[in-house]
Amino acid sequence: MEKRQHRRPPPPPPTLPFEIHTLDLEPDPPEHTQQMYKKGKKDVVFDSIPSFFNNIKSSNSTPYSEEYGNAVIVRAYPLGMALANRNFNVEDGRESGVEPRKGLEFDSADDAREFYNVYATRVGFRTRTGQLYRSRSDGSVSSRRFVCSKEGFQLSSRTGCPAFIRVQRRDSGKWVIDQMHKDHNHELGDVEESHPPVLQQKASMGRKSSVEVSSRKKLKLLAEVDDGQPCSSGSISVKRVRTGADGQPIAEPYAGLVFTSADEAYNFYVRYADEAGFKTRIGQLFRSKNNGSITSRRFVCSKEGFQHPSRVGCGAFMRIKRQESGTWMVDRLQKDHNHDLEPHTGTHKKSSTASKKFTDEVNGGLDSLDLLEINNGVHLNSSQGNNIGSEWYRLLLDYFQSRQAEDTGFFYSVEVDNGVCMSIFWADGRSRFACSQFGDVIVVDTSYRKTNYLVPFAMFVGVNHHKQPVLLGCALIANESKESFIWLFRTWLRAMSGCRPKSIIADQDMAIQQAIAHVFPGTRHRFSMWQIREKERENLRSMSTEFKYEYEKCIYESQTNAEFNTMWNALVNKYGLKENAWLKEMYEKRESWVPLYLRGTFFAGIPVNESMESFFGTFLNAETPFGDFIARYEQGLEQRREEERKEDFNSSNLQAFLLTKEPIEEQCRRLYTLHVFQIFQKELLQCNNYLGIKSYEEGTISRYSVRRCGNDSEKHMVTFSASNLNVSCSCQMFEFEGVLCRHVLRVFIMLDIREIPSCYLLHRWTRNAEHGIVCDVDPGVSFQELKALMVWSLRETACKYIESGTTSLEKYRLACEIMREGAKKICRHR
């Protein structure tokens, strides 16, 4: 006979009197046991759960659970509590095997859903809540669909299963199945049993925990979980409880689980995720159309979506819905992940001192907010000042959450210092997609510092293929410390999927310089011109006009390093400025602001001696009042994007006139956007005013001196390799702007080169720059990051497609037909 292992005794049970509502014994239990407990519908009361089991044991010398193994299922409740109304007899359906049929009637839609869950568990599939339909007269829900979890194709695990039931509300208030489909297109298997509804309190009782005990091989008793504390929802299903790494039981979520607050639900999901081996994020929220209050929230696996390379589109989530009683109930749940789990990671325990609370009407919003920086989880040690007014946090976080419900690519993060909200960063999906195209050069615009600002509003701005400014993110900066800027740049980098810029234009403050060197090593930092101009006015105010003329000539007309040093030294000696501290500092930092030293780095042609125009123009600035900020922000953003759409249309539908007969002009007209082509065309026309003379040749390498006709002082050297068609010019226009200069074009014409090599036609300047991003991705990019780029690209294209397809009914029909044909082609390529 097999030797049985000694079982660990159960945890201490509650001491309240318990009544046994149901007791099922399988296989056939001893006759005396049936007589003792099966007494019609009358409940048997015991002082405590242990006394109940002792009573069983005293009836037989051999404990029942050992002799009859997997026989016992007990539902025990503290006296005074009653089972929630199940309306349709779900338990009867569970036992008798009732199947869905047209005409089957329920007291409520929730009863129908519970019935379908029970049926699904018995047959071997999972369910989801599908569409709902509303009355046109009063907007009330008139029918609901409950579907197989594999319905649709939104996740890789779904197979488009057609199984469903639809219940419709009758005039009597009853809900009746009027449509259904029972067949599945996938294999069915064992599914863990759904949970019964939670217990409801009687008015006279305080809040207590209900316990459901279930066992397969052994009789188990479990009254408490989570280190001896009652389950946060006030109810426990032991059938859904498993053991963690420390041997302690873990409560798992299930549809119907009830919480007193959204905060409690979030903490419960975090604990569950920690033990299960995954991380969580706060997903979408949904608001009432009547009063704007939050009606439901989603908590998702951190690998949900594709907005970041680490995300794999995981479908695991828990959604809670606010009930009329003010409690929150789990109404949708997906527990399966599409990636490996790491059991008991302990990652969420970092957040125990600063739990995330939610900005809704129940918990007081941000007035009582201890915000953990969800996307980073790292607390800063320094306690700096905060230039952001407290009212901004409520305003912006409410706005962010509403935007996330509309834009799945919307990203935001809040810096936390010792439990206090500090800097805020955000970027919508369009900005994040734009960065994948035009994030090679960014301008960190902190020009709010020019004035006595009301709000420290900063922007990340790029340059698109029409040479227009494009928004790559926004921030409110709490203070100007090194730590604040390090947090800001890291957060921007994370939001942009690790897309590092080649160059950055930002202020020269030491804190910013150090932060850029720390977060973007290898990225060229160029000082903002507005700040240099401010410093020049401050430090050179008393200097003569003659000095200013010579100073400008030294800075902007020097062509070589030696020439700059000669002119600089002559200038400071002539005017006795060798000990001027500011000029000393600027000379040491000359490689970050003098054009001569910047020409070899790509800056998308942003002029060195000019400040880039403000992205929001007159719509938004550092003095914008609090109440107008969001409205003006959206107006300014929409205007810029409308300008971009117009340029997209013009480049796609209009053609510039050719002004020469050179084949390279026709080639560039076909590829470039209108604006960039005009820049190229100007260089091509100007090249006719230059004369090229070969000054050196060795093997396949030739060097040409190209000078302007009638002006021998304006000359540049062009080096050309005939073996690989590599070319370079001493003016370095291509390196700086990405468009070939007049000097190189002069040499190409001399050599009768009729087509510009593809390496000198930057894809970022072409008409299809928005759609060819995947083709130009670096070989070292991970598949997940590549997938995120593809998702953004397709989403942006789809948005434009929808705009065009909804302008008329005819275009709508045409768009539908095109999509159907496209879907067929995609299916054929599977």
Disulfide bonds with the S-S distance in Angstrom:
none
